[in-house]
């Protein structure tokens, strides 16, 4: 038995990462994926995608895809950042009172599951954003950013202070992407191309070994078939 899996993701960086890294891996589990960025606006027949502006908008987009594809073997999942998550997400208020990032995302994902009410919907909120995955092994940044040895060493030393990159906070100046951009300003304009490539170089086994929430998500997707 096989399953088709539709990913709804926050932006182009996540879309490329899912296409390059996750979908090929899941194919070995007979889970056949495709991915698109979440819809942000629609004017007449023109649809704009990329950027999470509200849960209401994302929910409408996901429900529309569910309506379009109602086959029994189909599943749906998301890849949205906890960093700057819109405050209309279900469970958002309770999540703010949680004592750990893992409890925060569990609260939000559980509330999304109940709200979407679909038997094969697997919500995923990334702790705290895509760049968390890059800080699993900051040394791999050198594959795109040459002559940045000191900056990369600074990032490696910083990441080593955390048991997992998923525990790096989501402050406006200290979230994973902000830390990388502070050391390597060029990353900001190259995020969509460089980020997925670096994550691919790090490799899924290493990413999963250091990011337990990410690993739990992939483990659920692997069993969908």
ROGULUM-711544 format. One record per residue (C-alpha): residue in one letter; x, y, z. Coordinates in Angstrom, 3 decimals, decimal comma, always signed. Layout:
N
<site rest="a" x="X" y="Y" z="Z"/>
...
END
This chain:
225
<site rest="x" x="+0,000" y="+0,000" z="+0,000"/>
<site rest="x" x="+1,202" y="+3,521" z="-0,742"/>
<site rest="x" x="+0,150" y="+7,013" z="+0,299"/>
<site rest="x" x="+0,167" y="+10,368" z="-1,415"/>
<site rest="x" x="+1,222" y="+13,153" z="+0,920"/>
<site rest="x" x="+0,533" y="+16,833" z="+0,316"/>
<site rest="x" x="+2,822" y="+19,336" z="+2,068"/>
<site rest="x" x="+1,696" y="+22,908" z="+2,719"/>
<site rest="x" x="+4,759" y="+24,944" z="+3,725"/>
<site rest="x" x="+5,540" y="+28,481" z="+4,737"/>
<site rest="x" x="+7,831" y="+29,627" z="+1,944"/>
<site rest="x" x="+10,225" y="+28,881" z="-0,874"/>
<site rest="x" x="+13,026" y="+27,731" z="+1,438"/>
<site rest="x" x="+10,844" y="+25,053" z="+2,998"/>
<site rest="x" x="+9,407" y="+24,111" z="-0,394"/>
<site rest="x" x="+12,883" y="+23,495" z="-1,819"/>
<site rest="x" x="+13,986" y="+21,589" z="+1,284"/>
<site rest="x" x="+10,952" y="+19,310" z="+1,178"/>
<site rest="x" x="+11,451" y="+18,665" z="-2,536"/>
<site rest="x" x="+15,191" y="+17,998" z="-2,284"/>
<site rest="x" x="+15,446" y="+16,150" z="+1,016"/>
<site rest="x" x="+12,180" y="+14,907" z="+2,512"/>
<site rest="x" x="+10,184" y="+13,737" z="-0,498"/>
<site rest="x" x="+13,004" y="+11,531" z="-1,900"/>
<site rest="x" x="+13,459" y="+9,964" z="+1,532"/>
<site rest="x" x="+9,752" y="+9,237" z="+2,004"/>
<site rest="x" x="+9,560" y="+7,559" z="-1,396"/>
<site rest="x" x="+11,522" y="+4,665" z="+0,116"/>
<site rest="x" x="+8,604" y="+4,248" z="+2,541"/>
<site rest="x" x="+6,010" y="+4,226" z="-0,273"/>
<site rest="x" x="+4,911" y="+7,732" z="+0,674"/>
<site rest="x" x="+4,783" y="+9,896" z="-2,456"/>
<site rest="x" x="+4,887" y="+13,578" z="-1,709"/>
<site rest="x" x="+4,277" y="+16,892" z="-3,368"/>
<site rest="x" x="+4,550" y="+20,369" z="-1,911"/>
<site rest="x" x="+3,296" y="+23,889" z="-2,360"/>
<site rest="x" x="+3,651" y="+27,136" z="-0,435"/>
<site rest="x" x="+0,666" y="+28,309" z="+1,541"/>
<site rest="x" x="-1,629" y="+30,743" z="-0,243"/>
<site rest="x" x="-1,317" y="+34,330" z="+0,977"/>
<site rest="x" x="-3,774" y="+36,084" z="-1,330"/>
<site rest="x" x="-5,982" y="+35,557" z="-4,336"/>
<site rest="x" x="-7,088" y="+38,238" z="-6,757"/>
<site rest="x" x="-9,483" y="+36,959" z="-9,393"/>
<site rest="x" x="-7,635" y="+33,998" z="-10,930"/>
<site rest="x" x="-4,158" y="+34,956" z="-9,677"/>
<site rest="x" x="-2,961" y="+33,084" z="-6,570"/>
<site rest="x" x="-0,013" y="+34,355" z="-4,552"/>
<site rest="x" x="+1,857" y="+31,887" z="-2,372"/>
<site rest="x" x="+4,583" y="+32,094" z="+0,272"/>
<site rest="x" x="+4,532" y="+33,710" z="+3,695"/>
<site rest="x" x="+2,257" y="+32,796" z="+6,575"/>
<site rest="x" x="-0,042" y="+35,774" z="+7,114"/>
<site rest="x" x="-2,738" y="+34,133" z="+9,255"/>
<site rest="x" x="-4,069" y="+30,787" z="+10,357"/>
<site rest="x" x="-7,430" y="+31,617" z="+8,810"/>
<site rest="x" x="-5,802" y="+31,989" z="+5,398"/>
<site rest="x" x="-3,698" y="+28,832" z="+5,796"/>
<site rest="x" x="-6,691" y="+26,848" z="+7,027"/>
<site rest="x" x="-8,756" y="+27,885" z="+4,025"/>
<site rest="x" x="-5,961" y="+26,833" z="+1,667"/>
<site rest="x" x="-5,490" y="+23,429" z="+3,327"/>
<site rest="x" x="-9,234" y="+22,729" z="+3,435"/>
<site rest="x" x="-9,511" y="+23,606" z="-0,240"/>
<site rest="x" x="-6,803" y="+21,056" z="-1,093"/>
<site rest="x" x="-8,552" y="+18,483" z="+1,096"/>
<site rest="x" x="-11,772" y="+19,113" z="-0,806"/>
<site rest="x" x="-9,980" y="+18,789" z="-4,149"/>
<site rest="x" x="-8,351" y="+15,477" z="-3,199"/>
<site rest="x" x="-10,587" y="+13,284" z="-1,068"/>
<site rest="x" x="-9,051" y="+9,904" z="-1,903"/>
<site rest="x" x="-8,612" y="+7,522" z="+1,011"/>
<site rest="x" x="-4,876" y="+7,118" z="+0,466"/>
<site rest="x" x="-4,145" y="+10,863" z="+0,691"/>
<site rest="x" x="-2,593" y="+12,603" z="+3,708"/>
<site rest="x" x="-1,717" y="+16,220" z="+4,472"/>
<site rest="x" x="+0,983" y="+17,883" z="+6,513"/>
<site rest="x" x="+2,446" y="+21,335" z="+7,159"/>
<site rest="x" x="+5,821" y="+22,941" z="+7,770"/>
<site rest="x" x="+5,279" y="+26,287" z="+9,496"/>
<site rest="x" x="+7,747" y="+28,190" z="+11,702"/>
<site rest="x" x="+6,999" y="+28,747" z="+15,368"/>
<site rest="x" x="+8,981" y="+31,987" z="+15,057"/>
<site rest="x" x="+6,544" y="+34,822" z="+14,228"/>
<site rest="x" x="+3,641" y="+32,371" z="+14,069"/>
<site rest="x" x="+0,388" y="+34,362" z="+13,613"/>
<site rest="x" x="-1,472" y="+34,725" z="+16,882"/>
<site rest="x" x="-4,763" y="+33,409" z="+15,455"/>
<site rest="x" x="-3,370" y="+29,844" z="+15,360"/>
<site rest="x" x="-5,419" y="+27,483" z="+17,538"/>
<site rest="x" x="-3,752" y="+26,818" z="+20,858"/>
<site rest="x" x="-1,575" y="+29,939" z="+20,532"/>
<site rest="x" x="-2,616" y="+31,484" z="+23,846"/>
<site rest="x" x="-2,150" y="+28,294" z="+25,872"/>
<site rest="x" x="+1,142" y="+27,637" z="+24,125"/>
<site rest="x" x="+2,447" y="+30,964" z="+25,372"/>
<site rest="x" x="+2,134" y="+29,674" z="+28,936"/>
<site rest="x" x="+4,099" y="+26,486" z="+28,253"/>
<site rest="x" x="+7,332" y="+25,840" z="+30,100"/>
<site rest="x" x="+9,284" y="+24,448" z="+27,133"/>
<site rest="x" x="+9,366" y="+24,847" z="+23,335"/>
<site rest="x" x="+8,310" y="+21,219" z="+22,935"/>
<site rest="x" x="+5,204" y="+21,792" z="+25,011"/>
<site rest="x" x="+4,445" y="+24,929" z="+22,983"/>
<site rest="x" x="+4,444" y="+23,173" z="+19,632"/>
<site rest="x" x="+2,566" y="+20,177" z="+21,026"/>
<site rest="x" x="-0,194" y="+22,514" z="+22,205"/>
<site rest="x" x="-0,463" y="+24,221" z="+18,824"/>
<site rest="x" x="-0,232" y="+21,041" z="+16,765"/>
<site rest="x" x="-2,833" y="+19,320" z="+18,925"/>
<site rest="x" x="-5,187" y="+22,261" z="+18,514"/>
<site rest="x" x="-4,623" y="+22,257" z="+14,739"/>
<site rest="x" x="-5,422" y="+18,550" z="+14,583"/>
<site rest="x" x="-8,710" y="+19,065" z="+16,388"/>
<site rest="x" x="-9,599" y="+22,097" z="+14,297"/>
<site rest="x" x="-8,850" y="+20,527" z="+10,897"/>
<site rest="x" x="-10,653" y="+17,298" z="+11,899"/>
<site rest="x" x="-9,113" y="+15,167" z="+9,155"/>
<site rest="x" x="-8,072" y="+11,550" z="+9,873"/>
<site rest="x" x="-4,810" y="+11,868" z="+7,921"/>
<site rest="x" x="-3,710" y="+15,383" z="+8,793"/>
<site rest="x" x="-0,273" y="+15,608" z="+10,442"/>
<site rest="x" x="+0,465" y="+19,197" z="+11,493"/>
<site rest="x" x="+4,070" y="+20,239" z="+11,965"/>
<site rest="x" x="+5,373" y="+23,461" z="+13,479"/>
<site rest="x" x="+9,134" y="+23,876" z="+13,122"/>
<site rest="x" x="+11,132" y="+24,770" z="+16,223"/>
<site rest="x" x="+11,768" y="+27,617" z="+15,837"/>
<site rest="x" x="+12,296" y="+28,119" z="+12,127"/>
<site rest="x" x="+13,973" y="+26,427" z="+9,175"/>
<site rest="x" x="+17,459" y="+27,701" z="+10,126"/>
<site rest="x" x="+17,330" y="+25,569" z="+13,263"/>
<site rest="x" x="+18,251" y="+22,676" z="+10,973"/>
<site rest="x" x="+21,361" y="+24,470" z="+9,728"/>
<site rest="x" x="+22,603" y="+24,982" z="+13,277"/>
<site rest="x" x="+22,720" y="+21,210" z="+13,719"/>
<site rest="x" x="+26,079" y="+21,406" z="+11,955"/>
<site rest="x" x="+27,098" y="+25,030" z="+11,307"/>
<site rest="x" x="+30,415" y="+23,959" z="+9,783"/>
<site rest="x" x="+28,470" y="+22,844" z="+6,702"/>
<site rest="x" x="+27,753" y="+26,493" z="+5,944"/>
<site rest="x" x="+31,193" y="+26,619" z="+4,367"/>
<site rest="x" x="+29,854" y="+24,781" z="+1,301"/>
<site rest="x" x="+28,204" y="+28,051" z="+0,213"/>
<site rest="x" x="+29,936" y="+30,709" z="+2,273"/>
<site rest="x" x="+33,648" y="+30,557" z="+1,628"/>
<site rest="x" x="+36,136" y="+32,677" z="+3,572"/>
<site rest="x" x="+33,731" y="+32,888" z="+6,524"/>
<site rest="x" x="+35,728" y="+30,666" z="+8,850"/>
<site rest="x" x="+35,546" y="+32,975" z="+11,874"/>
<site rest="x" x="+31,816" y="+33,558" z="+11,476"/>
<site rest="x" x="+31,122" y="+29,848" z="+11,065"/>
<site rest="x" x="+33,251" y="+29,056" z="+14,119"/>
<site rest="x" x="+31,234" y="+31,591" z="+16,122"/>
<site rest="x" x="+28,009" y="+29,882" z="+15,067"/>
<site rest="x" x="+29,403" y="+26,448" z="+15,908"/>
<site rest="x" x="+30,488" y="+27,630" z="+19,369"/>
<site rest="x" x="+27,067" y="+29,183" z="+19,978"/>
<site rest="x" x="+25,155" y="+26,078" z="+18,836"/>
<site rest="x" x="+27,303" y="+23,857" z="+21,041"/>
<site rest="x" x="+25,910" y="+25,622" z="+24,125"/>
<site rest="x" x="+22,469" y="+24,076" z="+23,476"/>
<site rest="x" x="+21,509" y="+20,434" z="+23,893"/>
<site rest="x" x="+19,603" y="+20,788" z="+20,623"/>
<site rest="x" x="+19,230" y="+23,605" z="+18,079"/>
<site rest="x" x="+15,479" y="+23,241" z="+18,652"/>
<site rest="x" x="+16,059" y="+24,877" z="+22,038"/>
<site rest="x" x="+17,528" y="+28,060" z="+20,566"/>
<site rest="x" x="+14,997" y="+30,777" z="+21,326"/>
<site rest="x" x="+12,771" y="+32,723" z="+18,935"/>
<site rest="x" x="+13,593" y="+36,282" z="+19,965"/>
<site rest="x" x="+13,495" y="+38,960" z="+17,241"/>
<site rest="x" x="+17,285" y="+39,243" z="+17,303"/>
<site rest="x" x="+18,237" y="+35,773" z="+18,564"/>
<site rest="x" x="+16,161" y="+33,376" z="+16,455"/>
<site rest="x" x="+18,287" y="+30,952" z="+14,418"/>
<site rest="x" x="+18,084" y="+32,941" z="+11,160"/>
<site rest="x" x="+18,975" y="+36,183" z="+12,964"/>
<site rest="x" x="+22,039" y="+34,582" z="+14,505"/>
<site rest="x" x="+23,211" y="+33,321" z="+11,115"/>
<site rest="x" x="+22,586" y="+36,648" z="+9,383"/>
<site rest="x" x="+24,441" y="+38,537" z="+12,110"/>
<site rest="x" x="+27,540" y="+36,439" z="+11,425"/>
<site rest="x" x="+27,029" y="+35,990" z="+7,663"/>
<site rest="x" x="+24,938" y="+38,897" z="+6,283"/>
<site rest="x" x="+24,998" y="+37,396" z="+2,784"/>
<site rest="x" x="+22,788" y="+34,557" z="+3,974"/>
<site rest="x" x="+19,748" y="+36,830" z="+4,107"/>
<site rest="x" x="+19,635" y="+37,215" z="+0,337"/>
<site rest="x" x="+20,563" y="+33,588" z="-0,346"/>
<site rest="x" x="+18,276" y="+31,850" z="+2,145"/>
<site rest="x" x="+16,010" y="+30,090" z="-0,364"/>
<site rest="x" x="+18,889" y="+28,635" z="-2,371"/>
<site rest="x" x="+21,610" y="+28,145" z="+0,230"/>
<site rest="x" x="+19,489" y="+26,910" z="+3,152"/>
<site rest="x" x="+18,133" y="+23,704" z="+1,570"/>
<site rest="x" x="+21,521" y="+22,863" z="+0,049"/>
<site rest="x" x="+23,259" y="+23,158" z="+3,425"/>
<site rest="x" x="+20,566" y="+21,069" z="+5,131"/>
<site rest="x" x="+21,006" y="+18,445" z="+2,424"/>
<site rest="x" x="+24,766" y="+18,393" z="+3,057"/>
<site rest="x" x="+24,163" y="+17,877" z="+6,768"/>
<site rest="x" x="+21,919" y="+14,913" z="+5,967"/>
<site rest="x" x="+18,681" y="+13,595" z="+7,422"/>
<site rest="x" x="+20,285" y="+11,163" z="+9,914"/>
<site rest="x" x="+22,240" y="+13,997" z="+11,555"/>
<site rest="x" x="+19,273" y="+16,382" z="+11,484"/>
<site rest="x" x="+17,054" y="+13,779" z="+13,106"/>
<site rest="x" x="+19,632" y="+12,889" z="+15,713"/>
<site rest="x" x="+19,840" y="+16,465" z="+16,990"/>
<site rest="x" x="+16,236" y="+17,624" z="+16,481"/>
<site rest="x" x="+13,795" y="+15,331" z="+18,232"/>
<site rest="x" x="+10,626" y="+17,186" z="+17,206"/>
<site rest="x" x="+11,718" y="+17,115" z="+13,563"/>
<site rest="x" x="+12,506" y="+13,412" z="+13,930"/>
<site rest="x" x="+9,086" y="+12,681" z="+15,455"/>
<site rest="x" x="+7,389" y="+14,371" z="+12,518"/>
<site rest="x" x="+9,355" y="+12,375" z="+9,943"/>
<site rest="x" x="+8,700" y="+9,157" z="+11,855"/>
<site rest="x" x="+4,945" y="+9,776" z="+11,615"/>
<site rest="x" x="+5,175" y="+10,534" z="+7,902"/>
<site rest="x" x="+7,170" y="+7,346" z="+7,285"/>
<site rest="x" x="+4,334" y="+5,229" z="+8,698"/>
<site rest="x" x="+1,518" y="+6,778" z="+6,660"/>
<site rest="x" x="+1,642" y="+3,998" z="+4,096"/>
END
